[in-house]
Amino acid sequence: QEHLVESGGGLVQAGGSLRLSCAASGGFFSSYSVSWFRQAPGKEREFVAAISWRRGITSYADSVKGRFTISRDNAKNTVYLQMNSLKPDDTAVYYCAAATAWGELAETHSTRVALTFRGLYNYWGQGTQVTVSS
C-alpha cells in the first residue's frame, strides 16, 4: 500500500516559482505512474501533469505547458513539480496521485492521454496549498 505525502506549497507572488514534492513510502514506487492534480475552491479537481513509470513519458495540461515541469527520482521515491511563472489562476490545493494497477500503453500519444484520467489513480495524497498573489 502506498502512502503519498506532498510538500512545498506556500504563498508566492505572481511570476514566482515553487517546487512541490511527492514522497512515497511504499517499496514499488518506481513501478507506478504518478500525477499531480489540483482543486481550486468551488471547482472540480483537474489534471495538471503526470509522468509514466517505465519510459518517463510526461503529460501536461494546456494551462501549465511551458511553465511546469514534472520529474521523478526513483532512488528517493519522490516526484517533483517545478512550477515557474506562477499566476493567480494556479491557486489551488495540489494533490499527488499514483497509479499502481496500470501499465503504460505501447503508443506514446495514447499514454499521454491516458495519464490525464483521474480514474487511473488509486492512491492520493492529502494535498498541499499553493496560493499565488497578484
C-alpha beads as a LAMMPS data file, in Angstrom:
LAMMPS data file: protein, C-alpha beads

134 atoms
133 bonds

1 atom types
1 bond types

-500.0 500.0 xlo xhi
-500.0 500.0 ylo yhi
-500.0 500.0 zlo zhi

Masses

1 110.0

Atoms # bond

1 1 1 0.000 0.000 0.000
2 1 1 1.305 3.420 -0.951
3 1 1 1.292 6.449 1.304
4 1 1 1.885 9.733 -0.512
5 1 1 2.901 12.980 1.179
6 1 1 3.037 16.302 -0.644
7 1 1 5.166 19.244 0.435
8 1 1 6.498 22.512 -0.915
9 1 1 3.319 24.524 -1.169
10 1 1 3.032 28.071 0.074
11 1 1 2.328 31.685 -0.784
12 1 1 4.144 33.238 -3.722
13 1 1 3.730 36.350 -5.828
14 1 1 2.670 36.151 -9.441
15 1 1 5.656 35.362 -11.631
16 1 1 7.375 33.440 -8.874
17 1 1 8.268 29.765 -8.567
18 1 1 7.632 26.835 -6.276
19 1 1 8.717 23.216 -6.304
20 1 1 6.313 20.642 -4.981
21 1 1 7.462 17.226 -3.809
22 1 1 5.529 13.982 -3.514
23 1 1 7.216 11.386 -1.338
24 1 1 6.038 7.780 -1.342
25 1 1 6.509 5.274 1.424
26 1 1 5.872 2.051 -0.489
27 1 1 8.566 -0.133 -1.944
28 1 1 7.457 -0.193 -5.579
29 1 1 7.280 3.496 -6.373
30 1 1 9.438 3.157 -9.481
31 1 1 6.730 0.909 -10.957
32 1 1 3.941 3.477 -10.687
33 1 1 2.905 6.322 -12.908
34 1 1 2.430 9.472 -10.846
35 1 1 0.456 12.629 -11.435
36 1 1 -0.399 15.995 -9.987
37 1 1 -3.963 17.263 -9.882
38 1 1 -5.251 20.491 -8.372
39 1 1 -8.524 21.753 -7.000
40 1 1 -9.468 25.379 -6.565
41 1 1 -12.355 26.437 -4.290
42 1 1 -15.687 25.707 -5.922
43 1 1 -14.111 23.902 -8.869
44 1 1 -13.609 20.321 -9.941
45 1 1 -10.277 18.614 -9.362
46 1 1 -8.305 18.950 -12.584
47 1 1 -5.283 17.282 -14.116
48 1 1 -2.006 19.209 -14.047
49 1 1 0.872 16.897 -15.007
50 1 1 1.930 13.252 -14.955
51 1 1 4.923 11.030 -15.584
52 1 1 4.767 7.381 -16.567
53 1 1 6.676 4.726 -14.723
54 1 1 8.624 2.909 -17.402
55 1 1 9.616 5.343 -20.143
56 1 1 9.162 8.563 -18.184
57 1 1 6.559 9.862 -20.636
58 1 1 5.220 13.194 -19.447
59 1 1 1.837 14.774 -19.950
60 1 1 0.728 18.310 -19.118
61 1 1 -2.482 20.290 -19.042
62 1 1 -2.518 23.014 -21.681
63 1 1 -2.790 25.651 -18.961
64 1 1 0.619 24.752 -17.494
65 1 1 2.626 23.701 -20.559
66 1 1 5.891 25.584 -20.763
67 1 1 5.652 26.704 -17.130
68 1 1 5.509 23.485 -15.097
69 1 1 7.874 20.506 -15.233
70 1 1 7.292 17.112 -13.670
71 1 1 10.197 14.820 -12.836
72 1 1 10.921 11.808 -10.662
73 1 1 13.782 10.457 -8.610
74 1 1 13.058 6.763 -8.088
75 1 1 16.045 6.376 -5.755
76 1 1 14.354 8.842 -3.414
77 1 1 10.793 7.603 -4.080
78 1 1 9.890 11.179 -4.940
79 1 1 8.166 13.026 -7.765
80 1 1 8.606 16.762 -8.207
81 1 1 6.560 19.502 -9.819
82 1 1 8.595 22.583 -10.669
83 1 1 6.219 25.492 -11.147
84 1 1 7.526 28.664 -12.769
85 1 1 5.840 31.876 -13.910
86 1 1 3.029 31.257 -11.476
87 1 1 -0.288 33.015 -11.985
88 1 1 -3.158 33.732 -9.579
89 1 1 -5.196 31.146 -11.527
90 1 1 -2.725 28.495 -10.328
91 1 1 -4.009 28.952 -6.775
92 1 1 -5.353 25.600 -5.572
93 1 1 -4.714 22.590 -3.405
94 1 1 -2.293 20.357 -5.302
95 1 1 -2.641 16.592 -4.956
96 1 1 -0.193 13.873 -5.847
97 1 1 -1.615 10.565 -7.085
98 1 1 -0.174 7.185 -8.036
99 1 1 -1.485 4.561 -10.444
100 1 1 -0.401 1.217 -9.040
101 1 1 -2.518 -1.022 -11.272
102 1 1 -1.817 0.386 -14.707
103 1 1 0.901 -0.276 -17.219
104 1 1 1.999 2.033 -19.970
105 1 1 0.413 1.796 -23.401
106 1 1 2.593 0.923 -26.365
107 1 1 1.899 4.189 -28.175
108 1 1 3.288 7.375 -26.636
109 1 1 0.383 9.665 -27.501
110 1 1 -2.146 7.206 -26.084
111 1 1 -0.093 7.009 -22.893
112 1 1 -0.080 10.796 -22.581
113 1 1 -3.853 10.918 -22.945
114 1 1 -4.418 8.050 -20.509
115 1 1 -2.266 9.754 -17.867
116 1 1 -4.759 12.625 -17.676
117 1 1 -7.640 10.459 -16.449
118 1 1 -8.381 10.847 -12.758
119 1 1 -9.794 7.329 -12.602
120 1 1 -6.383 5.877 -13.432
121 1 1 -5.043 6.757 -9.991
122 1 1 -5.850 4.698 -6.925
123 1 1 -3.659 6.350 -4.295
124 1 1 -3.854 10.015 -3.369
125 1 1 -2.029 12.319 -1.009
126 1 1 -3.663 14.830 1.325
127 1 1 -2.705 17.833 -0.761
128 1 1 -0.618 20.969 -0.345
129 1 1 -1.925 24.514 -0.688
130 1 1 -0.457 26.794 -3.338
131 1 1 -1.524 30.446 -3.238
132 1 1 -0.381 32.919 -5.879
133 1 1 -0.989 36.572 -5.114
134 1 1 -1.394 39.203 -7.820

Bonds

1 1 1 2
2 1 2 3
3 1 3 4
4 1 4 5
5 1 5 6
6 1 6 7
7 1 7 8
8 1 8 9
9 1 9 10
10 1 10 11
11 1 11 12
12 1 12 13
13 1 13 14
14 1 14 15
15 1 15 16
16 1 16 17
17 1 17 18
18 1 18 19
19 1 19 20
20 1 20 21
21 1 21 22
22 1 22 23
23 1 23 24
24 1 24 25
25 1 25 26
26 1 26 27
27 1 27 28
28 1 28 29
29 1 29 30
30 1 30 31
31 1 31 32
32 1 32 33
33 1 33 34
34 1 34 35
35 1 35 36
36 1 36 37
37 1 37 38
38 1 38 39
39 1 39 40
40 1 40 41
41 1 41 42
42 1 42 43
43 1 43 44
44 1 44 45
45 1 45 46
46 1 46 47
47 1 47 48
48 1 48 49
49 1 49 50
50 1 50 51
51 1 51 52
52 1 52 53
53 1 53 54
54 1 54 55
55 1 55 56
56 1 56 57
57 1 57 58
58 1 58 59
59 1 59 60
60 1 60 61
61 1 61 62
62 1 62 63
63 1 63 64
64 1 64 65
65 1 65 66
66 1 66 67
67 1 67 68
68 1 68 69
69 1 69 70
70 1 70 71
71 1 71 72
72 1 72 73
73 1 73 74
74 1 74 75
75 1 75 76
76 1 76 77
77 1 77 78
78 1 78 79
79 1 79 80
80 1 80 81
81 1 81 82
82 1 82 83
83 1 83 84
84 1 84 85
85 1 85 86
86 1 86 87
87 1 87 88
88 1 88 89
89 1 89 90
90 1 90 91
91 1 91 92
92 1 92 93
93 1 93 94
94 1 94 95
95 1 95 96
96 1 96 97
97 1 97 98
98 1 98 99
99 1 99 100
100 1 100 101
101 1 101 102
102 1 102 103
103 1 103 104
104 1 104 105
105 1 105 106
106 1 106 107
107 1 107 108
108 1 108 109
109 1 109 110
110 1 110 111
111 1 111 112
112 1 112 113
113 1 113 114
114 1 114 115
115 1 115 116
116 1 116 117
117 1 117 118
118 1 118 119
119 1 119 120
120 1 120 121
121 1 121 122
122 1 122 123
123 1 123 124
124 1 124 125
125 1 125 126
126 1 126 127
127 1 127 128
128 1 128 129
129 1 129 130
130 1 130 131
131 1 131 132
132 1 132 133
133 1 133 134
